[in-house]
Amino acid sequence: MDTNNAITALAALAQEHRLAAFRLLATTGDTGMAAGELARQIGIPHNTMSSHLATLSNAGLIRATRDGRSMIYRIVPEEMRDLLGFLTDDCCQGRPELCGLSPATKGDCC
């Protein structure tokens, strides 16, 4: 991941409801969740949720598929891994265990 992509992803996550939506989607795995259910669980209007989901999608962190009349959103695990890797690449001079990270955290998450 390059710096510009990391900045875009971090900016997308730097809002309370978008971060909550991303974290909630991370718990659903491949199942994903409909936009309306996300809005209900987070407690915001559907049109506001749609705007937040568009921001996360434009950053490449989530993607949507149509299921009948619903849009089902899922995280993009490889993008999350790339972002985490970008943030920890140089942690403690390449020794993540010194920073409290296991070496598996860098590349084997999700």
Number of C-alpha atoms within 10 A of each C-alpha: 13 9 11 9 16 18 13 17 21 16 14 22 21 11 11 9 19 21 16 15 24 21 13 18 21 19 13 13 14 13 12 21 21 20 20 18 14 25 20 13 12 16 11 13 12 15 12 11 22 15 12 21 25 16 19 24 19 14 20 18 23 23 18 19 12 10 9 7 7 14 16 19 24 24 26 19 16 14 18 18 18 18 22 17 18 17 14 18 16 11 17 13 10 12 15 18 13 12 12 10 14 11 13 10 15 19 13 9 12 11
